[in-house]
Amino acid sequence: MSRIHTSELYKSRKRKGRWGKKKPEDNRDWVKTNEMYVVRGEFYLDFDFVMNWQKELEYMNKGKVGAPFRFPESFMKWQAVWHQFVDYRGLEGVARSLSRLMLIPEYDDYTTIWKRIHKMRPEIILPDYDDLDAGSDGSGLKTNNAGEYRSFKYGERKGQHRYVVVIITADVKHRKLLAVDAHIQGEGQDEPKVAMRHIRKIERNGKNVNSFYGDGKFDTNETFKELDKRGIEPKIPVHINASSRGSDPPRRKQVRTQFGLPTGKKSHNHYLKDTEKRRRKWQKKWRKEVCHGDRWPGNEGIFSAVKRKFGENIVSTKKGNMVFEAIQRFWAYDVICMYANQKM
């Protein structure tokens, strides 16, 4: 068999048309987008918290029993974001240099930084608007940060190869983080249960969730029942071999809708023609109608941004600290994004 030269293959492909699917047009305002990314960098050297340093301390120490706070919470949150790049002792060095330059009144030591940041339980601030299109997904962060030589020389400690599973819920239309949870792999709840807990918490805070995006992992009776109970439109693809006659009514309705099966009076002939090839064709059409691909920039985009900016390796060694570090990493990214949106 003779080999086809690359140039000949390219010419033949070019005659037939463009390679692959045509990408949708990117209608973003790139001038505004570029400026937003630049403003995010201003956060790291924004010392506005110094202006309210004393007032914030007075409010924090009002009625406090014991030693008073010496450093405001806004300053500690600023250091918590910096902690994604710098360790605790490095943060002391940064604060010492800022104090020497008279940019802050005084600097805190390593022990104070460690205690204050570890006691901090960051909360994701919800957006100002009320109507949300939520989507949930999960990903993993590595817990073994050892180099190849260290792993070869000393081996891996027991349980160190497991991941920290992070589950987020975000507004897929605006790419705004709404909730985040984390646990050690194999020790926490599955993604559908965590996602429904996020939805309940979001609605308790006065927000209205119009629709919910998810992948095949969310195809469970409990998920569809919870969404139906709250009047939320599910945008979850069901499995190809899902039964159109069994399961609970909310999921059964989705099966028939996605595969183009009768929802009212049963048609025996219609079910006889129901094949896997036909189901895949109908579900592909359904994905386009409900814009199921919108969940990718809202969920996967956040995972990608956090891992590229802060890395995907967990530095902590204790389980509790691993979970806290993972949650704080996504919180820090959300803080930077909200800072840029407010400035813009």
C-alpha positions as CSV (number, residue, x, y, z in Angstrom):
1,M,0.0,0.0,0.0
2,S,1.5,3.3,-1.1
3,R,1.7,6.2,1.4
4,I,-0.1,9.4,0.7
5,H,2.0,12.5,1.0
6,T,0.9,15.1,3.6
7,S,0.5,17.9,1.0
8,E,-1.7,15.7,-1.2
9,L,-3.9,14.8,1.8
10,Y,-4.2,18.5,2.7
11,K,-5.2,19.4,-0.9
12,S,-7.8,16.6,-1.0
13,R,-9.2,17.7,2.4
14,K,-9.3,21.4,1.2
15,R,-11.3,20.4,-1.9
16,K,-13.9,18.6,0.3
17,G,-14.2,21.6,2.7
18,R,-13.1,22.8,6.1
19,W,-11.7,20.2,8.5
20,G,-14.0,19.3,11.4
21,K,-17.0,21.3,12.7
22,K,-17.2,25.0,12.1
23,K,-16.7,26.9,15.4
24,P,-19.3,29.4,16.5
25,E,-18.3,33.1,16.2
26,D,-16.8,34.6,19.2
27,N,-18.8,37.8,19.8
28,R,-17.0,38.9,22.9
29,D,-15.8,42.5,23.3
30,W,-12.1,41.8,23.4
31,V,-11.2,45.3,24.5
32,K,-13.4,45.0,27.6
33,T,-12.3,41.3,28.1
34,N,-8.6,42.3,27.9
35,E,-9.1,45.2,30.4
36,M,-10.9,42.8,32.8
37,Y,-7.9,40.4,32.9
38,V,-5.6,43.4,33.5
39,V,-7.7,44.8,36.3
40,R,-7.6,41.3,38.0
41,G,-3.9,41.8,38.4
42,E,-4.4,45.1,40.3
43,F,-6.0,43.2,43.2
44,Y,-2.6,42.0,44.4
45,L,-1.3,45.5,45.0
46,D,-4.5,47.2,46.0
47,F,-4.1,48.6,49.5
48,D,-7.6,50.2,49.9
49,F,-8.1,48.2,53.1
50,V,-5.5,50.5,54.8
51,M,-7.9,53.4,54.6
52,N,-10.4,51.7,56.9
53,W,-7.8,49.8,59.0
54,Q,-8.7,51.4,62.4
55,K,-12.5,51.6,61.8
56,E,-12.6,47.9,60.9
57,L,-10.5,47.0,64.0
58,E,-12.8,49.0,66.3
59,Y,-15.9,47.2,64.8
60,M,-14.2,43.7,65.2
61,N,-13.1,44.4,68.8
62,K,-16.4,45.8,70.0
63,G,-17.5,43.5,72.8
64,K,-14.7,41.0,72.2
65,V,-13.4,39.1,75.2
66,G,-9.7,38.5,75.4
67,A,-6.9,39.9,73.4
68,P,-8.1,42.4,70.7
69,F,-7.5,41.9,67.0
70,R,-4.6,43.8,65.6
71,F,-5.2,43.1,61.9
72,P,-8.5,43.7,60.1
73,E,-10.3,40.9,58.3
74,S,-10.0,42.6,54.9
75,F,-6.2,42.5,55.3
76,M,-6.3,38.8,56.2
77,K,-8.4,38.0,53.2
78,W,-5.9,39.9,51.0
79,Q,-3.2,37.7,52.5
80,A,-5.3,34.5,52.0
81,V,-5.4,35.2,48.2
82,W,-1.7,35.8,48.2
83,H,-1.2,32.5,50.0
84,Q,-2.1,30.7,46.7
85,F,1.3,31.8,45.5
86,V,3.3,32.4,48.7
87,D,3.7,30.2,51.8
88,Y,2.9,31.5,55.4
89,R,6.5,32.5,56.2
90,G,6.8,34.2,52.8
91,L,3.6,36.2,53.6
92,E,5.3,37.5,56.8
93,G,8.2,38.6,54.7
94,V,5.9,40.4,52.2
95,A,4.0,42.1,55.1
96,R,7.3,43.1,56.7
97,S,8.5,44.8,53.5
98,L,5.1,46.6,53.1
99,S,5.4,47.9,56.7
100,R,9.0,49.1,56.0
101,L,7.7,51.0,52.9
102,M,4.9,52.4,55.2
103,L,2.2,51.0,53.0
104,I,0.6,49.2,56.0
105,P,0.6,50.3,59.7
106,E,2.3,47.1,60.9
107,Y,3.1,43.6,59.8
108,D,1.9,40.3,61.3
109,D,4.1,37.3,62.0
110,Y,3.9,33.7,60.8
111,T,1.8,32.4,63.7
112,T,-0.8,35.1,63.4
113,I,-1.2,34.6,59.7
114,W,-1.5,30.8,60.1
115,K,-4.1,31.1,62.8
116,R,-6.2,33.8,61.2
117,I,-6.3,32.2,57.7
118,H,-7.0,28.7,59.1
119,K,-9.9,30.0,61.2
120,M,-11.3,31.8,58.1
121,R,-14.2,30.0,56.5
122,P,-14.6,31.7,53.2
123,E,-18.1,32.2,51.8
124,I,-18.9,32.6,48.2
125,I,-20.8,35.9,47.7
126,L,-23.8,35.5,45.4
127,P,-24.4,37.9,42.5
128,D,-26.7,40.9,42.7
129,Y,-29.2,39.6,40.1
130,D,-31.8,37.1,41.2
131,D,-32.4,34.8,38.2
132,L,-29.7,32.1,37.8
133,D,-29.0,29.3,35.4
134,A,-27.0,26.9,37.6
135,G,-24.7,24.1,36.5
136,S,-22.7,21.7,38.6
137,D,-19.6,19.6,38.0
138,G,-16.7,18.0,39.8
139,S,-12.9,17.7,39.3
140,G,-9.9,16.6,41.2
141,L,-6.8,18.2,42.7
142,K,-3.6,16.2,43.2
143,T,-2.5,15.4,46.8
144,N,1.0,14.1,45.9
145,N,3.4,16.9,45.1
146,A,6.6,14.8,45.4
147,G,9.1,14.8,42.6
148,E,10.0,11.7,40.6
149,Y,13.3,11.1,42.5
150,R,11.5,11.4,45.9
151,S,8.8,9.0,44.8
152,F,11.4,6.5,43.5
153,K,13.6,6.8,46.6
154,Y,11.1,6.7,49.4
155,G,7.9,5.6,47.7
156,E,4.4,7.0,48.1
157,R,2.8,7.2,51.5
158,K,-0.4,5.2,52.0
159,G,-3.5,7.1,50.7
160,Q,-1.4,9.9,49.2
161,H,-2.3,9.0,45.7
162,R,-6.0,9.9,46.3
163,Y,-7.4,13.2,45.0
164,V,-9.3,16.0,46.6
165,V,-12.7,16.1,44.8
166,V,-14.0,19.6,44.3
167,I,-17.6,20.1,43.3
168,I,-18.7,23.5,42.2
169,T,-22.1,25.1,41.2
170,A,-21.9,28.2,39.0
171,D,-24.1,30.4,36.9
172,V,-23.3,29.2,33.4
173,K,-24.5,32.3,31.7
174,H,-22.3,34.7,33.6
175,R,-19.6,32.3,34.7
176,K,-20.0,33.2,38.3
177,L,-19.2,30.8,41.1
178,L,-22.2,30.2,43.4
179,A,-21.0,27.4,45.7
180,V,-18.1,25.1,46.3
181,D,-17.6,21.9,48.3
182,A,-14.7,19.5,48.6
183,H,-13.8,16.1,50.1
184,I,-11.2,13.4,50.0
185,Q,-11.8,10.9,47.2
186,G,-14.1,8.1,48.4
187,E,-15.0,9.8,51.6
188,G,-17.7,12.3,50.7
189,Q,-21.1,12.5,49.0
190,D,-21.5,12.1,45.3
191,E,-21.9,15.0,42.9
192,P,-25.8,14.9,42.5
193,K,-26.3,15.1,46.3
194,V,-23.8,17.9,46.8
195,A,-25.3,19.8,43.8
196,M,-28.8,19.6,45.2
197,R,-27.5,20.8,48.6
198,H,-26.0,23.8,46.8
199,I,-29.3,24.5,45.0
200,R,-31.2,24.5,48.3
201,K,-28.7,26.9,49.9
202,I,-28.8,29.3,46.9
203,E,-32.7,29.4,47.0
204,R,-32.6,30.0,50.8
205,N,-30.6,33.1,50.1
206,G,-33.4,34.5,48.0
207,K,-32.2,33.6,44.5
208,N,-34.3,32.0,41.8
209,V,-32.8,29.1,39.8
210,N,-34.5,28.8,36.4
211,S,-32.6,25.8,35.0
212,F,-29.9,23.3,36.1
213,Y,-27.2,22.0,33.8
214,G,-25.3,18.8,34.4
215,D,-23.7,15.8,32.7
216,G,-24.6,12.1,32.7
217,K,-23.6,11.7,36.4
218,F,-26.7,13.7,37.4
219,D,-29.1,11.3,35.7
220,T,-30.7,10.0,38.9
221,N,-34.3,9.8,40.0
222,E,-33.5,11.9,43.1
223,T,-32.1,14.7,41.1
224,F,-35.0,15.0,38.7
225,K,-37.5,14.8,41.6
226,E,-35.7,17.6,43.5
227,L,-35.6,19.8,40.4
228,D,-39.3,19.1,39.6
229,K,-40.3,19.9,43.2
230,R,-38.6,23.3,43.0
231,G,-39.8,24.1,39.5
232,I,-36.3,24.1,38.0
233,E,-35.9,23.0,34.3
234,P,-33.5,20.1,34.1
235,K,-30.9,20.2,31.3
236,I,-29.3,16.8,32.1
237,P,-28.8,14.2,29.3
238,V,-30.2,10.8,30.3
239,H,-28.5,7.6,29.5
240,I,-29.1,6.2,26.0
241,N,-30.5,2.9,27.4
242,A,-32.8,4.7,29.9
243,S,-36.3,3.1,30.2
244,S,-39.1,5.3,28.9
245,R,-41.7,3.4,30.9
246,G,-40.1,2.9,34.3
247,S,-38.5,5.2,36.9
248,D,-40.2,8.2,38.5
249,P,-42.5,10.5,36.5
250,P,-40.0,13.5,36.3
251,R,-37.2,11.4,34.9
252,R,-39.6,9.4,32.7
253,K,-40.8,12.6,31.2
254,Q,-37.2,13.7,30.4
255,V,-36.5,10.3,28.8
256,R,-39.5,10.7,26.4
257,T,-38.7,14.3,25.7
258,Q,-35.1,13.8,24.8
259,F,-35.7,10.7,22.6
260,G,-38.8,12.0,20.9
261,L,-41.1,9.4,22.4
262,P,-44.9,10.0,23.0
263,T,-45.6,11.6,26.3
264,G,-49.3,11.0,26.4
265,K,-51.1,7.9,25.1
266,K,-48.6,5.1,24.4
267,S,-48.0,4.1,20.8
268,H,-46.8,0.5,20.5
269,N,-45.5,0.9,16.9
270,H,-43.5,4.0,18.0
271,Y,-41.7,2.0,20.7
272,L,-40.9,-0.8,18.3
273,K,-38.9,1.7,16.1
274,D,-37.0,3.0,19.1
275,T,-33.3,2.2,18.4
276,E,-30.0,3.4,19.9
277,K,-29.1,5.2,16.7
278,R,-32.4,7.0,16.6
279,R,-32.1,7.9,20.3
280,R,-28.6,9.4,19.8
281,K,-30.0,11.5,16.9
282,W,-32.9,12.8,18.9
283,Q,-30.7,13.6,22.0
284,K,-28.2,15.5,19.8
285,K,-31.1,17.6,18.6
286,W,-32.3,18.1,22.2
287,R,-28.8,19.3,23.3
288,K,-28.9,22.0,20.7
289,E,-32.4,23.1,21.6
290,V,-31.6,23.5,25.3
291,C,-28.1,24.9,24.7
292,H,-26.6,22.2,26.8
293,G,-23.1,23.2,25.7
294,D,-23.4,26.4,27.7
295,R,-22.3,24.5,30.8
296,W,-18.8,24.1,29.5
297,P,-17.5,27.7,30.0
298,G,-19.5,28.0,33.2
299,N,-18.2,24.9,34.9
300,E,-15.1,23.5,33.0
301,G,-14.0,27.1,32.4
302,I,-13.7,27.8,36.1
303,F,-11.9,24.6,36.8
304,S,-9.4,25.3,34.0
305,A,-8.9,28.9,35.1
306,V,-8.2,27.9,38.7
307,K,-5.8,25.1,37.9
308,R,-3.9,27.3,35.4
309,K,-3.6,30.2,37.8
310,F,-3.0,28.5,41.1
311,G,-2.0,25.0,40.1
312,E,-3.6,21.6,40.7
313,N,-1.4,20.3,43.5
314,I,-2.5,20.5,47.1
315,V,0.4,21.5,49.5
316,S,-1.2,20.5,52.8
317,T,-0.7,17.0,54.2
318,K,-3.6,16.7,56.7
319,K,-7.0,15.7,55.4
320,G,-8.8,18.7,56.9
321,N,-6.3,21.1,55.6
322,M,-6.4,19.6,52.1
323,V,-10.1,20.2,51.9
324,F,-9.8,23.7,53.3
325,E,-7.0,24.6,50.9
326,A,-9.1,23.3,47.9
327,I,-12.1,25.4,48.9
328,Q,-10.0,28.4,49.5
329,R,-8.4,28.2,46.1
330,F,-11.7,28.5,44.3
331,W,-12.8,31.2,46.7
332,A,-9.7,33.2,45.9
333,Y,-10.3,33.0,42.2
334,D,-13.9,34.2,42.8
335,V,-12.7,37.2,44.9
336,I,-10.3,38.3,42.1
337,C,-13.1,38.0,39.5
338,M,-15.6,40.0,41.6
339,Y,-12.9,42.7,42.2
340,A,-12.4,43.1,38.5
341,N,-16.2,43.2,37.8
342,Q,-16.7,45.9,40.4
343,K,-13.8,48.0,39.1
344,M,-15.1,47.6,35.5
